[in-house]
């Protein structure tokens, strides 16, 4: 006998953690976080012969005037979308439940990639295509929504069956060069303490002002830390020690000196042309000038060690590690310290059995005019692939009130980057 039942938070989390579509939004931690924004949570499962065949977190919010509710399964359902009959059956049970709770509409945005894409966003010939899953969703009674409240385009690295060496090799050569240079400069990462968390929050707020994006409050982040806890929510910061940087810069000066001597010898015995000699001289002179400027700068910073450069907020749930948001101190952006964070956290994810390292939101493929296009160009340097999710779907329960409630649905949901314009 099959039936829809409510699960405890623990029961739901145990199921969601192991599900192939599990993600940080289909967790009790995320539900607790959204309760701070007046969302009520339900944990539902379809059970047959004492076995759970599918489940979902449902969030519900009631309007003050009409006392009706809209429902949302964030990045859900957690079901097998390949089985068209089961998608219909599960949806029917959920809708019947929602009707009893005065629901007007149900919104879902399944955590399913539409088709296999490469790092440039191009479709991979012979790769998977999940259009049939979308058809199953539509045949269950949903309608596709043109725009989405959550990021539809992500950038992810598949860690399965990969070694550390293979992941490094898959990176852009420039990324590998920066990572190795930062190692020599002595950049280090650590998990933020309370003082560093506050620094990072202030940094994020400054970045929001600079980029004209919606600004998340300190309370927003503090609630996130509280609900997900230290095991699932981490801010990883990167630091440098001036003394180590000074040592590295002096070594670089010595290296340039040796290169100059070898170049001069090669020119004198006609192994390189005069033009090549002059071009390389000019290039090294620019490097030398930069090194001396940095030396002078860090000599003044000797007493300020270590120096906080910035950090990233990570959510670690189920099979995936998500680099949700990041910000670096403007003064030190030129040192590309964020590469060190991602390099070390990719290794951490690999060592701890995660299937994916999710660099999160990017621009739509080919949209060079998007403010997120630069983010995409940066993230693709780490290897991986572009992920386009299926999209967002609404189930109209009350057709009369649907249009009104669709407009009332919160536009500012989760942590999507929202540009406010200048």
LUMVEX-282690 format. One record per residue (C-alpha): x, y negated, z negated. Coordinates in pm, 1 decimal, decimal comma. Last residue first. Layout:
N
NODE/east/north/up
NODE/X/Y/Z
...
END
This chain:
422
NODE/east/north/up
NODE/2328,8/-5217,8/1133,2
NODE/2138,9/-4890,6/1163,5
NODE/1995,7/-4677,9/882,2
NODE/2173,0/-4355,2/972,7
NODE/2040,2/-4048,2/793,9
NODE/2286,7/-3769,1/724,8
NODE/2083,3/-3469,0/606,7
NODE/2124,2/-3395,4/236,7
NODE/1789,3/-3247,1/135,6
NODE/1476,4/-3436,4/240,8
NODE/1430,2/-3799,7/326,9
NODE/1136,4/-3792,8/568,6
NODE/894,7/-3672,3/301,8
NODE/574,2/-3527,5/457,7
NODE/317,0/-3805,5/462,2
NODE/309,5/-3821,3/842,4
NODE/239,3/-3446,3/865,3
NODE/-20,6/-3493,3/594,6
NODE/-215,7/-3746,1/800,4
NODE/-190,3/-3544,9/1122,0
NODE/-293,0/-3223,9/941,4
NODE/-600,9/-3359,5/762,7
NODE/-862,2/-3253,5/1016,4
NODE/-671,1/-2943,9/1128,9
NODE/-655,7/-2802,5/775,4
NODE/-423,1/-2502,8/793,5
NODE/-191,1/-2627,3/1067,3
NODE/123,4/-2410,7/1066,8
NODE/423,7/-2627,0/1144,7
NODE/754,7/-2524,0/1300,7
NODE/1108,3/-2663,1/1290,3
NODE/1410,8/-2566,4/1496,8
NODE/1575,4/-2252,5/1630,0
NODE/1918,0/-2346,5/1491,6
NODE/2201,2/-2458,3/1717,8
NODE/2536,4/-2334,4/1591,0
NODE/2864,6/-2462,7/1735,7
NODE/3158,1/-2229,9/1685,8
NODE/3465,9/-2155,3/1481,4
NODE/3811,2/-2305,6/1518,5
NODE/3926,9/-2563,5/1265,0
NODE/3973,0/-2838,8/1526,3
NODE/3601,0/-2807,4/1600,9
NODE/3531,7/-2996,6/1277,9
NODE/3701,9/-3318,7/1385,4
NODE/3535,0/-3341,2/1727,0
NODE/3198,7/-3265,1/1561,6
NODE/3244,0/-3539,5/1302,8
NODE/3328,7/-3782,7/1583,2
NODE/2999,0/-3691,7/1751,3
NODE/2802,6/-3762,3/1433,4
NODE/2727,7/-4125,7/1523,3
NODE/2565,0/-3983,3/1838,9
NODE/2659,0/-4144,6/2169,6
NODE/2872,8/-3848,9/2273,0
NODE/2565,3/-3626,5/2275,8
NODE/2708,3/-3324,2/2457,5
NODE/2581,1/-3072,8/2203,8
NODE/2371,1/-3234,6/1931,0
NODE/2587,5/-3404,5/1671,4
NODE/2727,3/-3222,3/1370,6
NODE/2602,6/-3110,6/1027,0
NODE/2763,2/-2834,7/821,1
NODE/3126,5/-2724,9/801,4
NODE/2989,9/-2378,6/719,2
NODE/3247,4/-2114,1/628,8
NODE/3078,4/-1783,1/696,4
NODE/3090,4/-1420,3/584,2
NODE/3206,8/-1485,4/227,8
NODE/3413,6/-1210,3/69,7
NODE/3610,3/-1396,5/-194,1
NODE/3946,2/-1392,3/-14,1
NODE/3792,5/-1528,7/306,7
NODE/3608,6/-1808,6/126,8
NODE/3925,9/-1904,3/-61,7
NODE/4127,0/-1907,0/261,8
NODE/3866,3/-2132,0/423,0
NODE/3884,1/-2342,5/105,5
NODE/4260,4/-2391,8/137,0
NODE/4250,0/-2494,7/501,9
NODE/3942,6/-2710,7/447,0
NODE/4100,1/-2905,0/161,1
NODE/4435,3/-2945,3/337,2
NODE/4269,8/-3078,1/651,3
NODE/4094,7/-3340,5/434,6
NODE/4437,6/-3489,3/358,5
NODE/4457,6/-3646,5/704,9
NODE/4742,0/-3881,4/598,7
NODE/4586,1/-4175,9/787,8
NODE/4282,4/-4160,0/558,6
NODE/4494,5/-4275,1/262,9
NODE/4378,8/-4635,0/209,5
NODE/4022,0/-4545,5/302,6
NODE/3993,2/-4296,5/15,7
NODE/3841,4/-3977,8/160,7
NODE/3480,5/-3860,9/166,8
NODE/3307,7/-3527,0/203,1
NODE/2965,8/-3369,8/215,8
NODE/2820,3/-3019,9/241,2
NODE/3117,8/-2793,7/298,2
NODE/2899,2/-2482,0/282,0
NODE/3027,8/-2140,5/174,4
NODE/2811,8/-1856,9/301,3
NODE/2716,6/-1498,3/226,2
NODE/2501,5/-1567,6/-76,1
NODE/2563,4/-1910,6/-220,6
NODE/2865,6/-2136,1/-254,3
NODE/2782,9/-2506,0/-222,8
NODE/3081,0/-2732,6/-164,3
NODE/3127,3/-3108,1/-217,0
NODE/3441,8/-3243,1/-57,8
NODE/3725,7/-3460,5/-183,6
NODE/3922,8/-3781,6/-185,8
NODE/4282,8/-3901,6/-207,7
NODE/4341,0/-3912,6/-585,4
NODE/4705,8/-4002,2/-656,3
NODE/4907,5/-3784,9/-897,5
NODE/5093,4/-3982,7/-997,4
NODE/5073,2/-4356,7/-1032,1
NODE/5420,4/-4433,6/-1170,6
NODE/5594,0/-4367,7/-841,6
NODE/5350,8/-4584,1/-643,5
NODE/5594,0/-4865,4/-557,3
NODE/5839,1/-4616,2/-406,5
NODE/5535,4/-4482,1/-219,9
NODE/5493,8/-4800,8/-15,2
NODE/5860,0/-4852,6/60,6
NODE/5888,2/-4493,9/178,3
NODE/5573,7/-4530,8/389,7
NODE/5718,7/-4833,7/568,2
NODE/6050,6/-4654,2/616,0
NODE/5870,5/-4353,8/763,9
NODE/5667,7/-4569,4/1004,2
NODE/5981,7/-4744,6/1130,8
NODE/6153,9/-4410,7/1178,1
NODE/5859,6/-4275,2/1375,3
NODE/5861,0/-4582,0/1601,0
NODE/6236,7/-4546,4/1649,5
NODE/6183,1/-4179,1/1729,0
NODE/5947,9/-4261,7/2017,1
NODE/6178,8/-4532,0/2154,8
NODE/6477,5/-4300,1/2147,1
NODE/6277,4/-4024,8/2311,6
NODE/6177,6/-4255,8/2596,5
NODE/6532,7/-4390,0/2633,5
NODE/6688,3/-4042,0/2655,4
NODE/6423,5/-3921,7/2898,3
NODE/6487,6/-4227,8/3117,0
NODE/6864,5/-4178,1/3102,2
NODE/6824,8/-3821,3/3216,9
NODE/6894,2/-3517,4/3001,7
NODE/7176,8/-3260,5/3019,6
NODE/7416,2/-3523,4/3155,0
NODE/7704,7/-3450,4/2915,0
NODE/7657,4/-3786,9/2744,2
NODE/7280,5/-3750,8/2739,8
NODE/7292,1/-3414,7/2560,6
NODE/7537,4/-3553,9/2303,3
NODE/7311,6/-3854,5/2240,5
NODE/7010,5/-3627,9/2202,5
NODE/7192,7/-3406,2/1953,3
NODE/7293,2/-3708,4/1743,8
NODE/6944,3/-3857,1/1763,1
NODE/6785,8/-3528,7/1658,1
NODE/7017,3/-3512,5/1356,3
NODE/6916,0/-3865,0/1249,8
NODE/6548,3/-3782,8/1297,2
NODE/6587,8/-3480,5/1069,4
NODE/6756,0/-3690,7/803,2
NODE/6470,0/-3938,7/817,3
NODE/6221,7/-3651,4/787,0
NODE/6404,1/-3522,6/478,7
NODE/6375,6/-3869,2/325,6
NODE/6003,9/-3867,6/398,2
NODE/5959,8/-3526,6/232,0
NODE/6140,8/-3636,0/-84,9
NODE/5931,0/-3953,4/-98,9
NODE/5611,8/-3749,0/-58,8
NODE/5715,7/-3522,4/-345,5
NODE/5786,7/-3820,9/-570,9
NODE/5456,3/-3986,5/-473,8
NODE/5248,8/-3684,3/-586,5
NODE/4947,9/-3625,0/-364,4
NODE/4596,0/-3523,4/-449,0
NODE/4302,8/-3340,0/-290,4
NODE/3964,4/-3290,4/-451,7
NODE/3727,5/-2995,4/-449,6
NODE/3380,9/-3072,1/-576,7
NODE/3208,7/-2747,4/-666,0
NODE/2852,8/-2619,5/-677,7
NODE/2786,4/-2244,9/-698,8
NODE/2995,8/-2129,3/-993,1
NODE/2987,6/-2464,1/-1170,0
NODE/2607,8/-2482,4/-1184,1
NODE/2353,1/-2505,9/-903,4
NODE/2091,0/-2701,9/-1096,2
NODE/2323,1/-2919,9/-1305,9
NODE/2563,7/-3008,5/-1023,7
NODE/2273,3/-3099,1/-791,8
NODE/2107,5/-3302,5/-1065,8
NODE/2433,7/-3494,2/-1117,7
NODE/2454,4/-3552,6/-744,8
NODE/2107,5/-3703,6/-713,5
NODE/2150,3/-3896,7/-1040,1
NODE/2463,9/-4061,5/-900,8
NODE/2248,0/-4188,2/-615,4
NODE/2251,8/-4082,5/-250,9
NODE/2297,5/-4365,1/-1,3
NODE/2126,9/-4343,3/336,0
NODE/2380,7/-4416,4/606,8
NODE/2522,4/-4748,1/724,8
NODE/2870,6/-4601,6/780,2
NODE/3050,4/-4844,9/548,2
NODE/2770,1/-4848,7/289,6
NODE/2749,8/-4469,6/291,3
NODE/3129,1/-4447,1/259,9
NODE/3120,2/-4663,9/-51,8
NODE/2852,9/-4435,9/-199,4
NODE/3058,4/-4128,5/-122,9
NODE/3362,8/-4286,2/-289,8
NODE/3158,1/-4369,9/-599,7
NODE/3045,5/-4006,5/-614,2
NODE/3406,2/-3889,5/-571,4
NODE/3536,4/-4106,2/-853,8
NODE/3255,3/-3979,2/-1077,7
NODE/3341,7/-3620,0/-995,0
NODE/3709,4/-3692,8/-1063,2
NODE/3627,2/-3807,0/-1416,9
NODE/3402,7/-3505,1/-1477,0
NODE/3672,3/-3260,2/-1360,4
NODE/3717,9/-3184,2/-992,9
NODE/3839,1/-2846,4/-870,9
NODE/4193,2/-2879,6/-743,7
NODE/4379,9/-2937,2/-419,9
NODE/4746,5/-3011,2/-359,9
NODE/4942,4/-3223,4/-112,2
NODE/5316,0/-3159,8/-151,4
NODE/5444,6/-3338,6/156,9
NODE/5566,0/-3006,0/293,9
NODE/5216,3/-2862,2/259,1
NODE/5073,3/-3172,3/425,4
NODE/5304,1/-3115,7/722,6
NODE/5188,1/-2756,1/752,2
NODE/4820,4/-2856,7/752,2
NODE/4884,3/-3141,9/997,9
NODE/5062,1/-2912,9/1246,3
NODE/4793,5/-2644,9/1215,8
NODE/4525,8/-2905,7/1288,9
NODE/4716,5/-3035,4/1591,0
NODE/4748,7/-2681,4/1726,3
NODE/4366,7/-2646,8/1713,9
NODE/4266,1/-2361,0/1489,3
NODE/4218,0/-2003,8/1610,0
NODE/4573,2/-1913,7/1504,7
NODE/4492,0/-2011,9/1145,6
NODE/4185,3/-1789,1/1145,5
NODE/4384,3/-1500,0/1291,5
NODE/4659,4/-1537,9/1029,2
NODE/4409,5/-1541,4/742,6
NODE/4258,7/-1221,3/876,4
NODE/3918,6/-1191,0/1038,7
NODE/3666,0/-903,4/1023,3
NODE/3393,1/-1146,5/921,1
NODE/3505,0/-1504,7/869,3
NODE/3269,0/-1664,5/1124,2
NODE/3342,7/-2036,6/1118,3
NODE/3043,6/-2268,7/1137,3
NODE/2948,2/-2604,7/1288,8
NODE/2585,5/-2708,5/1257,1
NODE/2316,4/-2851,4/1484,7
NODE/1954,0/-2857,5/1362,1
NODE/2017,0/-3069,8/1052,7
NODE/1697,0/-3093,3/846,4
NODE/1392,6/-3318,2/891,7
NODE/1351,7/-3198,1/1249,0
NODE/1202,3/-3359,5/1558,5
NODE/983,7/-3199,4/1827,4
NODE/774,0/-2977,1/1593,4
NODE/698,5/-2624,3/1721,8
NODE/352,8/-2484,6/1648,2
NODE/296,3/-2188,1/1418,3
NODE/20,3/-1929,2/1454,0
NODE/201,4/-1594,2/1435,5
NODE/239,7/-1606,4/1815,2
NODE/457,2/-1913,9/1773,2
NODE/689,1/-1736,2/1528,7
NODE/715,4/-1428,4/1753,0
NODE/797,5/-1654,2/2049,3
NODE/1071,5/-1816,5/1843,4
NODE/1211,2/-1470,4/1775,8
NODE/1204,7/-1399,1/2148,9
NODE/1419,8/-1708,0/2206,2
NODE/1689,9/-1539,8/1996,8
NODE/1966,9/-1506,8/2254,5
NODE/2281,8/-1311,2/2174,7
NODE/2600,5/-1345,1/2378,0
NODE/2653,0/-1202,7/2727,7
NODE/2778,6/-1535,6/2857,4
NODE/2848,0/-1765,4/2564,7
NODE/2641,3/-2084,7/2578,3
NODE/2856,9/-2395,1/2560,1
NODE/2876,8/-2588,3/2232,9
NODE/3245,7/-2663,8/2271,4
NODE/3332,8/-2426,7/1986,4
NODE/3141,0/-2145,0/2157,6
NODE/2766,4/-2081,5/2155,0
NODE/2553,1/-1772,0/2087,1
NODE/2181,5/-1848,4/2101,0
NODE/1903,1/-1996,1/1884,7
NODE/2082,2/-1948,6/1553,1
NODE/1838,3/-1855,6/1277,1
NODE/1797,7/-2022,5/939,2
NODE/1423,0/-2057,7/986,3
NODE/1270,8/-2407,7/979,3
NODE/927,5/-2372,0/815,9
NODE/640,1/-2613,8/747,9
NODE/304,4/-2510,6/606,2
NODE/2,1/-2739,3/624,8
NODE/-309,6/-2843,3/432,9
NODE/-264,6/-2636,5/116,2
NODE/-522,9/-2634,7/-162,2
NODE/-348,1/-2353,1/-357,0
NODE/-591,3/-2082,6/-242,0
NODE/-518,6/-2184,5/116,4
NODE/-146,0/-2140,9/45,3
NODE/-189,3/-1775,5/-56,7
NODE/-393,0/-1700,5/256,0
NODE/-122,3/-1872,4/462,1
NODE/149,0/-1657,7/303,3
NODE/-41,9/-1334,7/372,4
NODE/-107,2/-1434,2/733,1
NODE/258,7/-1530,0/783,8
NODE/376,2/-1190,2/657,3
NODE/136,3/-1006,7/887,1
NODE/222,4/-1216,9/1192,1
NODE/599,9/-1184,8/1138,0
NODE/543,6/-811,5/1072,7
NODE/370,6/-763,0/1406,5
NODE/645,0/-950,0/1593,4
NODE/933,2/-752,5/1441,7
NODE/1249,9/-938,0/1548,8
NODE/1187,3/-1206,2/1285,8
NODE/1302,4/-975,6/1004,8
NODE/1219,3/-1175,8/693,5
NODE/1366,3/-1440,8/467,1
NODE/1122,6/-1715,4/566,4
NODE/1283,0/-1973,5/540,9
NODE/1531,6/-2259,3/587,5
NODE/1315,9/-2457,8/342,4
NODE/973,3/-2289,0/315,8
NODE/753,4/-2599,1/292,7
NODE/400,1/-2653,3/169,8
NODE/176,7/-2959,3/189,2
NODE/-78,5/-3013,1/-81,9
NODE/-422,9/-3166,1/-128,1
NODE/-517,7/-3393,0/-417,1
NODE/-666,3/-3646,7/-175,1
NODE/-524,0/-3954,4/-349,6
NODE/-211,4/-3842,8/-533,9
NODE/-67,0/-3617,1/-267,4
NODE/53,4/-3276,5/-384,8
NODE/389,5/-3118,0/-311,1
NODE/463,2/-2750,7/-258,6
NODE/788,7/-2559,9/-216,2
NODE/777,7/-2199,2/-101,3
NODE/1072,5/-1966,2/-155,3
NODE/1041,4/-1668,9/72,6
NODE/1032,5/-1292,6/80,2
NODE/1034,3/-994,9/315,4
NODE/1009,0/-615,8/315,4
NODE/1038,6/-571,7/-62,6
NODE/1005,3/-202,0/-150,3
NODE/760,2/-64,5/-410,4
NODE/569,2/126,2/-142,7
NODE/520,3/-201,8/44,3
NODE/600,7/-546,1/-94,0
NODE/572,7/-886,0/65,5
NODE/751,0/-1133,4/-158,4
NODE/674,4/-1480,8/-289,9
NODE/872,7/-1716,6/-509,5
NODE/670,0/-2032,4/-568,3
NODE/808,8/-2378,7/-641,3
NODE/651,8/-2714,1/-723,8
NODE/810,7/-3022,2/-569,5
NODE/808,7/-3334,9/-786,3
NODE/1147,4/-3474,1/-684,0
NODE/1319,1/-3322,2/-990,0
NODE/1148,1/-2998,4/-888,7
NODE/1367,4/-3018,3/-579,4
NODE/1679,2/-2930,5/-783,6
NODE/1506,3/-2640,6/-956,1
NODE/1402,4/-2508,7/-613,8
NODE/1761,9/-2541,3/-494,9
NODE/1884,3/-2334,5/-787,8
NODE/1598,5/-2086,0/-737,6
NODE/1748,2/-2009,8/-398,4
NODE/1636,8/-2032,4/-34,9
NODE/1804,2/-2369,5/13,4
NODE/2153,6/-2228,2/-44,7
NODE/2119,9/-1973,8/234,2
NODE/2012,0/-1613,4/287,4
NODE/1933,2/-1520,3/648,3
NODE/2113,8/-1183,3/632,6
NODE/1949,1/-1111,5/294,0
NODE/2182,3/-1012,3/10,3
NODE/2160,8/-1331,7/-195,0
NODE/1790,6/-1372,1/-117,3
NODE/1692,2/-1042,3/-285,0
NODE/1883,9/-1104,6/-606,7
NODE/1770,7/-1466,8/-607,7
NODE/1405,2/-1361,3/-582,2
NODE/1426,8/-1115,7/-869,4
NODE/1603,7/-1370,4/-1090,0
NODE/1352,5/-1643,3/-1015,7
NODE/1065,9/-1408,6/-1095,0
NODE/870,7/-1274,5/-803,0
NODE/512,7/-1343,1/-693,1
NODE/337,2/-1069,9/-498,7
NODE/200,8/-1018,9/-149,1
NODE/66,7/-669,0/-87,8
NODE/132,6/-342,7/94,0
NODE/0,0/0,0/0,0
END
